[in-house]
Amino acid sequence: MDDKLQRRVDQYEMVTADIQFENRRFEDATYSVTDQEWFRHSLKSEEPQWFKVSAFPVGERRSIAFAGPIDVHQKR
């Protein structure tokens, strides 16, 4: 299995009061959300929290995220 990271990019077109899927492409990537400190911290917490986020797949940008753990079938 190839461990190469890829990013999926979906494009949508505005149609009357809605959106419509137009195109999907995959690009090579180096970004992984699981490598981000805020993501790892949110998995360990019991409640959602606000985080300062600056690293994104398309580069550095200032932002905040509200993230917390989600358990499905007793597995985080």
C-alpha positions as CSV (number, residue, x, y, z in Angstrom):
1,M,0.0,0.0,0.0
2,D,1.3,3.5,-0.9
3,D,1.5,5.8,2.2
4,K,1.7,8.9,0.0
5,L,-0.7,11.6,1.3
6,Q,-3.3,13.0,-1.1
7,R,-5.7,15.9,-0.8
8,R,-9.2,15.7,-2.3
9,V,-10.4,19.0,-3.8
10,D,-14.1,19.3,-4.6
11,Q,-15.5,22.1,-6.7
12,Y,-19.1,23.3,-6.7
13,E,-21.1,25.7,-8.8
14,M,-23.7,28.1,-7.5
15,V,-27.1,27.3,-8.9
16,T,-30.4,29.0,-7.9
17,A,-30.3,29.2,-4.1
18,D,-28.1,26.1,-3.9
19,I,-24.9,24.5,-4.9
20,Q,-24.1,21.7,-7.4
21,F,-21.1,19.4,-7.5
22,E,-18.9,20.1,-10.6
23,N,-15.5,18.4,-10.3
24,R,-13.2,16.4,-8.0
25,R,-9.5,16.1,-8.2
26,F,-6.7,14.6,-6.0
27,E,-3.4,16.3,-5.4
28,D,-0.2,15.2,-3.7
29,A,0.0,16.6,-0.1
30,T,2.3,16.9,2.8
31,Y,-0.2,18.1,5.3
32,S,-1.9,15.7,7.7
33,V,-4.4,16.9,10.3
34,T,-3.3,14.0,12.6
35,D,0.2,15.7,12.8
36,Q,-1.3,18.9,14.2
37,E,-0.9,19.6,17.9
38,W,-4.4,21.1,18.2
39,F,-5.9,17.9,16.7
40,R,-3.9,15.6,19.0
41,H,-4.9,17.7,22.0
42,S,-8.6,17.6,21.0
43,L,-8.6,13.8,20.9
44,K,-7.3,13.6,24.5
45,S,-9.9,16.1,25.9
46,E,-13.3,15.2,27.2
47,E,-15.0,18.4,25.9
48,P,-14.7,20.4,22.7
49,Q,-12.4,23.4,22.9
50,W,-11.4,26.4,20.8
51,F,-7.9,26.2,19.2
52,K,-5.7,28.7,17.4
53,V,-4.8,27.1,14.0
54,S,-2.4,28.4,11.4
55,A,-1.2,25.4,9.4
56,F,-3.4,24.4,6.5
57,P,-3.0,22.2,3.4
58,V,-2.7,25.4,1.2
59,G,-0.3,27.2,3.5
60,E,-0.2,29.3,6.7
61,R,-3.4,31.3,7.6
62,R,-4.7,32.6,10.9
63,S,-7.8,30.9,12.1
64,I,-9.5,29.3,15.0
65,A,-11.2,25.9,15.2
66,F,-13.7,24.4,17.6
67,A,-12.8,20.7,18.0
68,G,-13.3,17.8,20.3
69,P,-13.4,14.1,20.4
70,I,-16.1,12.0,18.8
71,D,-16.6,8.4,19.9
72,V,-18.3,5.9,17.6
73,H,-19.0,2.4,18.9
74,Q,-16.9,3.2,22.1
75,K,-13.9,4.0,19.9
76,R,-12.4,7.5,19.5
